[in-house]
Amino acid sequence: MHRKLLTILTLGAALFFSAKGQTVEFANGFVTAYGQAGNVSQSFGEVFHHQTKNPGGTEVAEGLQQAQLLREVYDTSFCQNDVRPVYGFEFHSVDADGNLIPAGQYDSSHYCGSFLNYDSLTELTLTVWPIYELYDTLRLSYEEMLAMHFVPGRNDSLLRSENDCDSLLHYMVYVCGFPNVADADANSYGNIFLGNDCWLNSNLRTTHYTAEAAARQGTGTEAASMIYRSYEFPDTERNLAVYGRLYTWYSGVGLPESSTDEPVATDEGFVQGICPDGWHVPNDVNMRDLMDFGAVALSSDSLWIVPTGDNSSGFNALPAGFYNPATGRFEGLLGSTHFWSSESVSEMLAKHCSIEMGCNLLIDRDVTKNYGFSVRCLKDNLYSETEWTATQRKTPLE
């Protein structure tokens, strides 16, 4: 009788300490053995107690050395902007400060001691894939632009990533290398990047405005122009083929000679003038960007009497000379070249820039509008002034 009472007291003490031990610390002490039962495994070495009744109705406490542990292992993932509860683990998309939860891998566990001593341990490996708001600048050829389904300027697109996370992409697309750039007389021109601007790489040689330009400017399609001719250089056919035509400022920007009006601008604020549709006479900003390349990089590496440049930019500025209304003569062939800007300074003066033989500077000057200068055009691309770089931003997609 005394021995039986001692046994019950001892087992009762063991039951008390077992109940006290069912904590997270207790769970971390499990040693698990895996079988072929899927997520169910056994733990060894921990005693738990179960109250039962024997056939005579007496309650006894049985001590067992093999506790049952229900162990579940989950490996799951979701996107940074799509965080939700997973198997009892609560995750939120933003922290207390409103910042998006950092992408990465999170490990956690959840232990529960059950009434029937079937303890459960859930272990979770959670991967949070990042979402992106990507800003980048692209310089593309015309063919590349078409292949990528872009347009010149800003392009926004929503991309589905391999982890099914949305990525919002913002591209500022600069385009050059347009095929078949033709003026109103069907003369064809190549075009090149200078920085992020796309310029024609030869001087204009048309005698007409396009129908679109003529309608906007309120002019006829005929455009006044000149071909360089002098005693020393009488071959106008060759001069035209090599150097292009010369225009007064008025004819270059699409105004009647001696007009006091301002040039008519397109909806985008460009002056098309004598240029092909979609191209314009450079404004003051365009001209200053051009001047930043310097005379050496812009000038052709041939035809100048005194070597002036290496044409490393591809602009190929040739010594086309000019028409001087004060003398009534063509002057400066092989020694200088001059390009009109669309900017008017006064009723009599307009801006232009010049390259002169042997000089490594572009000279910005104001001159009377009835001089005959060359015209170069550039593409009507509208771009953001923001310098975009490839940057991952931790902001949710809208």
JOTA-V170991 format. One record per backbone hydrogen bond with DSSP energy under -0.5 kcal/mol. CO is the residue of the C=O (numbers start at 1). NH is the residue of the N-H. Records with the same first field share a line. If there is no record, write none. Layout:
# JOTA-V170991
CO=NH ; NH
This chain:
# JOTA-V170991
1=5
2=6
3=7
4=8
5=9
6=10
7=11
8=12
9=13
10=14
11=15
12=16
13=17
14=18
15=19
16=20
17=21
18=22
19=22
21=23
23=27
24=28
25=29
26=29
27=30
30=32
31=44
33=42
37=40
39=41 ; 71
41=69
42=33
43=67
48=64
50=62
52=60
54=57
58=54
60=52 ; 62
62=50 ; 64
64=48
65=45 ; 67
67=43 ; 69
68=70 ; 119
69=41 ; 71
70=72 ; 121
72=123
74=125
76=127
78=129
79=82
86=89
88=90
89=86 ; 91
93=101
95=98
99=95
104=128
106=126
108=124
110=122
112=114 ; 120
114=117
117=68 ; 119
119=70
120=112
121=72 ; 123
122=110
123=74
124=108 ; 126
125=76
126=106 ; 128
127=78 ; 129
128=104
129=80
132=168
134=170
136=172
138=140 ; 174
140=176
141=145
142=146
143=147
144=148
145=150
146=149
153=173
155=171
157=159 ; 169
159=161 ; 167
161=164
165=161
166=132
167=159 ; 169
168=134
169=157 ; 171
170=136
171=155 ; 173
172=138 ; 174
173=153
174=140
176=142
180=182
181=189
183=186
187=183
189=181
190=201
192=199
194=197
197=194 ; 199
198=379
199=192
204=245
207=223
210=214
211=215
212=216
213=217
214=218 ; 219
221=209
226=246
233=230
234=236
235=239
236=240
237=241
238=242
239=243 ; 244
240=244
246=226
247=373
248=252
249=253
250=254 ; 255
252=274
256=259
266=269
270=266 ; 272
271=281
272=275
276=279
278=380
280=378
281=271
282=342
283=287
284=288
285=289
286=290
287=291
288=292
290=293
291=294
293=297
294=298
295=299
296=310 ; 311
297=313 ; 314
298=317
299=311
300=309
305=307
306=358
311=314
316=318
317=300
318=320
319=334
322=324 ; 331
323=325 ; 372
324=327 ; 328 ; 329
329=324
331=322
332=321 ; 335 ; 336
334=305
335=357
336=321
337=355
338=374
339=353
343=351
348=369
349=345 ; 346
350=367
351=341
352=365
353=339
354=363
355=337
356=359
360=295
362=364
363=354 ; 365
365=352
367=350
368=371
369=249 ; 250
371=373
372=323
373=247
374=340
375=204
376=282
377=200
378=280
379=381
381=383
386=388
389=391
393=395
394=100
